[in-house]
Amino acid sequence: MSMLTPPGMGGQYRITGDKYPRMRRPKGRRRLVFLVVASVTALGLIGWGTLQLIDVFTGGGDKATAAGPKADCASKVTPSASASTAAAAAAAAATALPKPGQITVNVLNATPRSGLARETADELEKRGFKIGDVGNATDAYDKKVDGTGILLGSKTAYAAALPVLNTQLSGAELKTDGRKQATEVDLIIGTAFKSLTKKEDADKALAVLAKPQPTSTPAPC
């Protein structure tokens, strides 16, 4: 009996050549391994899906797309702290604006058309403004104002009396000089001047100037 003959075979089988009997693993073990791997994978997918659902319903989701909660958040508008502060400052500034009756207007004609200063002054007086000097513009401005006109006043008037008078003459240029009176200003009529702003439009502009609307900004998401 050869040394390569498996014991118990009694010499019935002999191994010759280079081929040997091979032992195969049982198929049941392969199935068991496959089932274990499949179960682990399924549990992992279930856990991941659960986390995603929790994230959606609890308002989380920093990775939300434009169609998700982030886009909806951007559509909500609420006053921010900075907007409220700006509105308060604007309201405080509005209360400091003088009324037309507190402003004295010198109406000066810088055009070749005669009688224009008197006509404009009379209309401003009807609208509640006080009228000062009425006549021709000084040499510095006479025949040199190409636009609608120039509103000239002190540095203090630039944020007070001049904006109020500007509601009556759209397109005018606001300028300052060295005068001290905050409520005395000049209206220098330019060559492009046709007429004052319509009274109803001027009244609306005055109302907006006196009561500026607070602005709102999107709430942070």
C-alpha positions in Angstrom: 0.0 0.0 0.0 1.4 3.4 -1.0 2.1 6.0 1.7 -0.3 8.3 -0.3 -3.2 5.9 0.0 -5.7 7.3 2.5 -6.1 5.0 5.5 -9.1 2.7 5.6 -9.3 2.5 1.8 -7.5 -0.8 2.0 -5.6 -0.1 -1.1 -8.7 0.1 -3.1 -8.0 3.6 -4.2 -4.6 4.8 -5.2 -3.5 8.4 -5.9 -1.5 8.6 -9.0 -0.2 11.4 -11.0 -0.6 15.0 -9.9 -4.4 15.0 -9.2 -5.6 14.8 -5.7 -9.1 14.6 -4.2 -10.2 18.1 -3.1 -12.5 18.8 -0.2 -15.3 21.3 -0.9 -16.8 23.6 1.8 -20.4 22.9 2.7 -22.9 25.1 0.8 -24.7 25.9 4.1 -21.8 28.0 5.4 -21.8 30.2 2.3 -25.4 30.9 2.7 -25.0 31.8 6.3 -22.2 34.3 5.5 -24.4 35.8 2.7 -27.3 36.2 5.1 -25.2 37.9 7.7 -23.7 40.4 5.2 -27.2 41.2 3.8 -28.6 41.7 7.3 -25.9 44.2 8.3 -26.4 46.1 5.0 -30.2 46.3 5.5 -29.8 47.5 9.1 -27.4 50.2 8.0 -29.8 51.5 5.3 -32.7 51.6 7.7 -30.6 53.5 10.3 -29.5 56.1 7.6 -33.1 56.6 6.4 -34.3 57.1 10.0 -31.7 59.8 10.6 -32.7 61.6 7.4 -36.4 61.6 8.4 -35.6 63.0 11.8 -33.4 65.7 10.2 -36.3 66.8 7.9 -39.1 66.9 10.6 -37.0 68.6 13.2 -36.1 71.5 11.0 -32.4 70.6 10.7 -30.8 70.0 7.4 -28.0 72.4 6.7 -27.8 70.5 3.4 -31.3 71.3 2.4 -31.8 72.1 -1.2 -33.5 75.2 -2.8 -36.8 73.2 -2.8 -36.5 72.4 0.9 -36.8 74.3 4.2 -33.9 76.7 3.3 -35.8 78.1 0.3 -38.9 78.6 2.4 -36.9 80.4 5.1 -35.6 82.8 2.6 -39.1 83.8 1.7 -40.0 84.9 5.2 -39.4 88.6 5.9 -39.1 90.0 9.4 -37.6 93.3 10.6 -34.0 92.8 11.6 -32.3 94.7 14.5 -30.3 96.8 12.1 -33.4 97.7 10.1 -35.3 98.7 13.3 -32.4 100.9 14.3 -32.3 102.6 11.0 -36.0 103.1 11.1 -35.8 104.7 14.5 -33.0 107.0 13.4 -35.0 108.0 10.3 -38.0 108.7 12.5 -35.9 110.8 14.8 -34.6 112.8 11.9 -38.1 113.2 10.5 -39.2 114.9 13.7 -36.4 117.4 13.4 -37.5 118.5 9.9 -39.0 122.0 9.8 -42.5 122.6 8.5 -42.9 124.8 5.3 -44.2 127.6 7.5 -40.8 127.6 9.4 -38.8 128.0 6.2 -38.0 131.4 4.6 -37.3 131.1 0.9 -35.5 133.7 -1.2 -36.6 133.2 -4.8 -34.0 134.3 -7.3 -34.3 134.2 -11.0 -31.2 133.2 -13.0 -33.0 133.1 -16.4 -33.7 135.8 -19.0 -37.5 135.4 -18.4 -38.9 138.3 -16.4 -41.4 137.9 -13.7 -40.5 134.2 -13.0 -39.3 134.8 -9.5 -42.4 136.6 -8.4 -44.7 134.0 -9.9 -42.8 131.2 -8.2 -42.7 133.0 -4.9 -46.5 133.5 -4.9 -47.1 129.8 -5.5 -44.7 128.8 -2.7 -46.5 131.2 -0.4 -49.8 129.5 -1.2 -48.2 126.2 -0.2 -47.3 127.5 3.3 -43.7 128.7 2.8 -42.5 132.1 4.0 -41.1 134.3 1.3 -37.9 136.5 1.7 -36.2 138.3 -1.1 -37.6 138.0 -4.6 -35.5 139.2 -7.6 -32.7 138.3 -9.9 -29.8 135.9 -9.0 -26.4 137.2 -8.1 -23.6 137.4 -10.7 -22.3 134.1 -9.5 -25.4 132.3 -10.7 -27.2 134.7 -13.2 -27.6 133.0 -16.6 -25.3 130.2 -15.3 -27.8 127.6 -14.0 -28.6 125.2 -16.8 -30.8 122.8 -14.8 -34.1 123.2 -13.1 -32.7 125.2 -10.3 -30.4 125.2 -7.2 -31.5 125.0 -3.6 -28.9 126.8 -1.5 -28.6 126.9 2.3 -26.4 126.3 5.3 -24.8 123.0 6.1 -27.5 122.5 8.8 -30.2 123.1 6.2 -28.8 120.5 3.9 -30.5 117.7 6.0 -33.5 119.8 7.1 -34.9 122.8 5.2 -33.5 122.0 1.8 -35.1 118.5 1.6 -38.5 120.0 2.5 -38.2 122.7 -0.2 -36.9 120.1 -2.6 -40.4 118.4 -2.5 -41.7 121.5 -4.4 -39.1 121.4 -7.2 -38.0 118.0 -8.6 -34.6 117.8 -10.2 -33.1 120.7 -8.3 -29.5 120.6 -7.1 -28.8 121.0 -3.4 -25.8 123.1 -2.3 -24.5 124.7 0.9 -22.8 127.9 1.7 -21.4 129.6 4.8 -24.6 131.2 6.0 -25.7 130.6 9.6 -29.5 130.6 9.4 -30.7 127.0 9.2 -34.2 127.9 8.1 -33.5 130.6 5.4 -32.7 129.2 2.0 -32.4 130.3 -1.6 -34.3 128.9 -4.6 -32.3 129.9 -7.7 -34.4 129.3 -10.8 -32.5 127.7 -13.7 -33.1 127.8 -17.5 -34.7 124.3 -17.5 -37.3 125.4 -15.0 -40.9 125.1 -16.2 -43.0 125.1 -13.0 -43.1 123.8 -9.5 -44.0 120.3 -8.8 -47.8 119.7 -8.8 -49.2 120.5 -5.4 -50.7 117.0 -4.9 -47.4 115.4 -5.8 -45.5 117.7 -3.5 -47.9 117.0 -0.6 -47.3 113.3 -1.1 -43.5 113.8 -1.1 -43.8 115.8 2.1 -45.8 113.1 3.8 -43.2 110.4 2.8 -40.4 112.7 4.0 -42.1 113.2 7.4 -42.9 109.5 7.9 -40.2 107.3 6.3 -41.3 103.7 6.0 -39.2 101.1 8.0 -37.4 98.5 5.9 -37.5 94.8 6.4 -34.9 92.2 5.7 -35.1 88.4 5.3 -34.8 86.5 8.6 -31.5 84.6 8.9 -31.9 80.9 8.2 
